[in-house]
Amino acid sequence: MFLPPRSRARFYGRSTNYQGVLRDAVLGRITEGDDVAAIERTLADYLGVRHAVCMPQARVGIYFTLSELTRRRKKVVLSPYTIHDVINMVICAGATPVFADIDRATCNVATDEVARLIDDDTGAVMVTHLHGLACDIEGVTRVCRDRKVPLVEDTSQSFGARVGGRRLGTFGDAGIYSFGMAKNVNCLYGGLVATDRDDLAATLRDELRQLPYTDSSILLRRAGFCLTGDTITSPLFFGAATYWAFRYGYLHEVEALNKRVRGEDAPTIKRTIPENYLRRMTPMQARLLVPQIPEVDRLAAIRVGYARIYDEGLAGIPAILTPPLREDGSHIYLNYAIQVKDRHALLRFLMTRGRDLTVQHMGNNADYECYGEWHRDCPAARATAGQVLLLPTYPGYGEREVKKNVALIQEYFRTHAAERPHDAAGRAPVASARAATSQRS
Ligand SMILES: Cc1ncc(COP(=O)(O)O)c(C=O)c1O
């Protein structure tokens, strides 16, 4: 038998957030105050940019930014390995997605692919810094400068990461951040566009000025959802009840349970921006952000510490493709995303042995039928989409839990010798299974 594990995920933010939401709701103050302007100044300082413009969600920031940048030239070169609503935002902006294949190790777009796909009709390149890992931002910035193409960074999963002392999201024309529930800064819903461009900031502000605030009832429902999530994933409750339900759901394929914890639904195309996306962040949400910003770097350092333990234990196993270990602040490991050929066999083993983990549900958008008219063959994204398993790194997870994951994964690969290794580039090996086995022993 085993002691129940900690949950695979926890929300960021503080318990006092709920008091803040409740107080503002009771006093009717959700939309009162100039806190959005104040947090925009704080965030502009933190990121080191001229303008920070709050958004109702990151995806809306992507929509407005790309609408502006692709007025004349319509193509947007981007990674196909991201949430599908990002692709929808490109389409809603009236632009054409051009899928550039990824680098397997970081799961982020490959610079040489970007360079190859830029042409005279490219209005923007949009990179993603997925799982808290910086893409090759210096390389892509050079390419975009040389080719005079605007660069947008989807930094939704990497708020606070730095390359060469500069925050991700500030290398190009615009950086977009998410403050949604599952992010390292959480104000229920929310996002930000950071830019040094006065013209872009002015356009974004003009667009937002006309919009209503996010509905209080939606925010209250979200807060209730978050509070329920916090409660059922708190260590005591989780160990006593939630874990067993998640485990049963996974091991017995109970869709009604599994769909509740799945990050992504089946993709559907949107061609016009949904009316309910067109909202403004409320002052109440801005107030929730205030105490979180000074904590971002400290919490990132804890995640990097966990990444080091995962790396020490797993990077030497040929059948696992691990993310690069960087401890200079450029990789802040929102999760530690490993890639394994038969990830469900491994996950089954781990769940059976008392772990609570999940696969990454994000898919390769370049292959989805609904985006068929923009299909491009992206073999690395296709392989990655079927192989990513997310290992937790949230600060309260604890080194003991990280070490248990490592020990069990090591045990799995010791006892399941038929798992085939990745080659250095993370591609499926050409070697036979027998050669693969001998390579490991
Ligand atoms: C990589 C990426 N881009 C964009 C988004 C959209 O963020 P939001 O939910 O704030 O619109 C997400 C959200 O999960 C994301 O993971």
The ligand as a MOL file (V3000), in Angstrom:
LIG
                    3D

  0  0  0     0  0            999 V3000
M  V30 BEGIN CTAB
M  V30 COUNTS 16 16 0 0 0
M  V30 BEGIN ATOM
M  V30 1 C 0.1160 28.7450 -24.3900 0
M  V30 2 C -1.1660 29.4530 -24.0800 0
M  V30 3 N -1.5290 30.5140 -24.8230 0
M  V30 4 C -2.6560 31.2030 -24.5670 0
M  V30 5 C -3.4970 30.8170 -23.5550 0
M  V30 6 C -4.7670 31.5780 -23.3170 0
M  V30 7 O -4.8020 32.1810 -22.0530 0
M  V30 8 P -6.1880 32.7480 -21.5350 0
M  V30 9 O -6.9380 31.6020 -20.9690 0
M  V30 10 O -5.8100 33.7660 -20.4980 0
M  V30 11 O -6.8650 33.3480 -22.6980 0
M  V30 12 C -3.1740 29.7160 -22.7530 0
M  V30 13 C -4.0730 29.2780 -21.6780 0
M  V30 14 O -4.0390 28.1900 -21.1930 0
M  V30 15 C -1.9740 29.0070 -23.0170 0
M  V30 16 O -1.6190 27.9480 -22.2860 0
M  V30 END ATOM
M  V30 BEGIN BOND
M  V30 1 1 1 2
M  V30 2 1 2 3
M  V30 3 2 2 15
M  V30 4 2 3 4
M  V30 5 1 4 5
M  V30 6 1 5 6
M  V30 7 2 5 12
M  V30 8 1 6 7
M  V30 9 1 7 8
M  V30 10 2 8 9
M  V30 11 1 8 10
M  V30 12 1 8 11
M  V30 13 1 12 13
M  V30 14 1 12 15
M  V30 15 2 13 14
M  V30 16 1 15 16
M  V30 END BOND
M  V30 END CTAB
M  END
